[in-house]
Amino acid sequence: MHRPAALLICLLLLPTSFLCAEEKPEAPQPESKVKKLFDGKTLKGWKINDKGYYKDHGEVSVKDGAIHLAKGDPATGIVLSTQPPKMNYEVRLEAKRVAGSDFFCGLTFPVADTHQTLIVGGWGGGVTGLSNVDGMAAVENDTTGYTEFENDKWYKIRVRVEPKAIRVWIDDEKIIHLNPEGRRLDIWIEQDTSKPLGIGTWYTGSALRNIEIEKLD
């Protein structure tokens, strides 16, 4: 028997499962619940906040793997160009103050159909809190705290939003735990152009990196 014919017979006798083993499609990988919001190189996915109190903003640039917000008059910031989740999510980033003495991270984020702004380093440089809760600013409600922030030092900031809890961590220390049920939540008019999700500064220069959002079960 000629070799080609013999080879054909052998192939025909092989189990179908053997012949098709390499043709089976790979199982689809589950979609990651964590989405990077900053690629470390460009402002892709963001737009410069240039309206309202952010009209006279400082320069916004990307260098050394970070977004740099130069000191504005009074504010400089960026806004996410897509709609983030409104509930059951967590936002994480790192931020540092590089100039000035007011808040270097004003993170505005959705809470269901309203918004809140996390202030990091406001009112002289150390106040933390949510604005506004029952009409009271971050410096005067039950989320108010104080931290000694050093210039040119990176701080990890984490905000988790769930129906019965808004929680905030700085460098793994939980500084805020607020149950939003029955509370009146809103934001200052100064931060209105930071919606739906934005990061801003006030008479202060800052840098931001490792910005990401995770959907929660």
Solvent accessible surface area in square Angstrom, and as a share of the most:
residue,aa,sasa,rsa
1,M,175,0.78
2,H,152,0.68
3,R,210,0.76
4,P,101,0.64
5,A,44,0.34
6,A,34,0.27
7,L,110,0.55
8,L,103,0.51
9,I,77,0.39
10,C,76,0.45
11,L,76,0.38
12,L,133,0.66
13,L,140,0.70
14,L,66,0.33
15,P,83,0.52
16,T,99,0.57
17,S,77,0.50
18,F,134,0.56
19,L,86,0.43
20,C,47,0.28
21,A,55,0.43
22,E,171,0.77
23,E,132,0.59
24,K,139,0.59
25,P,125,0.79
26,E,161,0.72
27,A,77,0.59
28,P,126,0.79
29,Q,153,0.68
30,P,120,0.76
31,E,161,0.72
32,S,82,0.53
33,K,99,0.42
34,V,53,0.30
35,K,119,0.50
36,K,141,0.60
37,L,13,0.07
38,F,15,0.06
39,D,79,0.41
40,G,23,0.23
41,K,166,0.70
42,T,64,0.37
43,L,45,0.22
44,K,166,0.70
45,G,34,0.32
46,W,18,0.06
47,K,115,0.49
48,I,65,0.33
49,N,5,0.03
50,D,73,0.38
51,K,135,0.57
52,G,55,0.53
53,Y,96,0.36
54,Y,0,0.00
55,K,146,0.62
56,D,89,0.46
57,H,61,0.27
58,G,11,0.11
59,E,124,0.55
60,V,18,0.11
61,S,34,0.22
62,V,41,0.24
63,K,111,0.47
64,D,144,0.74
65,G,36,0.34
66,A,3,0.02
67,I,0,0.00
68,H,39,0.17
69,L,1,0.01
70,A,43,0.33
71,K,113,0.48
72,G,6,0.06
73,D,91,0.47
74,P,22,0.14
75,A,0,0.00
76,T,0,0.00
77,G,1,0.01
78,I,1,0.00
79,V,4,0.02
80,L,10,0.05
81,S,63,0.40
82,T,76,0.44
83,Q,112,0.50
84,P,8,0.05
85,P,32,0.20
86,K,100,0.43
87,M,48,0.22
88,N,54,0.28
89,Y,0,0.00
90,E,3,0.01
91,V,0,0.00
92,R,52,0.19
93,L,4,0.02
94,E,22,0.10
95,A,0,0.00
96,K,36,0.15
97,R,10,0.04
98,V,56,0.32
99,A,41,0.32
100,G,35,0.34
101,S,72,0.47
102,D,34,0.17
103,F,15,0.06
104,F,1,0.00
105,C,0,0.00
106,G,0,0.00
107,L,0,0.00
108,T,0,0.00
109,F,0,0.00
110,P,2,0.01
111,V,5,0.03
112,A,46,0.36
113,D,132,0.68
114,T,43,0.25
115,H,34,0.15
116,Q,0,0.00
117,T,1,0.00
118,L,0,0.00
119,I,8,0.04
120,V,0,0.00
121,G,0,0.00
122,G,0,0.00
123,W,119,0.42
124,G,68,0.65
125,G,9,0.09
126,G,1,0.01
127,V,14,0.08
128,T,2,0.01
129,G,0,0.00
130,L,0,0.00
131,S,2,0.01
132,N,8,0.04
133,V,0,0.00
134,D,51,0.26
135,G,34,0.33
136,M,77,0.34
137,A,4,0.03
138,A,0,0.00
139,V,57,0.33
140,E,97,0.44
141,N,13,0.07
142,D,99,0.51
143,T,8,0.05
144,T,58,0.34
145,G,27,0.26
146,Y,141,0.54
147,T,42,0.25
148,E,137,0.61
149,F,20,0.09
150,E,106,0.47
151,N,75,0.39
152,D,96,0.50
153,K,86,0.37
154,W,62,0.22
155,Y,10,0.04
156,K,118,0.50
157,I,2,0.01
158,R,62,0.23
159,V,0,0.00
160,R,64,0.23
161,V,0,0.00
162,E,38,0.17
163,P,70,0.44
164,K,129,0.55
165,A,10,0.08
166,I,0,0.00
167,R,54,0.20
168,V,0,0.00
169,W,34,0.12
170,I,10,0.05
171,D,65,0.34
172,D,114,0.59
173,E,117,0.52
174,K,96,0.41
175,I,49,0.25
176,I,5,0.03
177,H,110,0.49
178,L,7,0.03
179,N,70,0.36
180,P,16,0.10
181,E,96,0.43
182,G,87,0.84
183,R,72,0.26
184,R,144,0.53
185,L,22,0.11
186,D,48,0.25
187,I,28,0.14
188,W,112,0.39
189,I,128,0.65
190,E,45,0.20
191,Q,8,0.04
192,D,65,0.34
193,T,44,0.25
194,S,1,0.01
195,K,78,0.33
196,P,32,0.20
197,L,0,0.00
198,G,0,0.00
199,I,2,0.01
200,G,0,0.00
201,T,0,0.00
202,W,52,0.18
203,Y,98,0.37
204,T,0,0.00
205,G,1,0.01
206,S,0,0.00
207,A,0,0.00
208,L,0,0.00
209,R,75,0.27
210,N,88,0.45
211,I,0,0.00
212,E,26,0.12
213,I,10,0.05
214,E,41,0.19
215,K,125,0.53
216,L,32,0.16
217,D,154,0.80
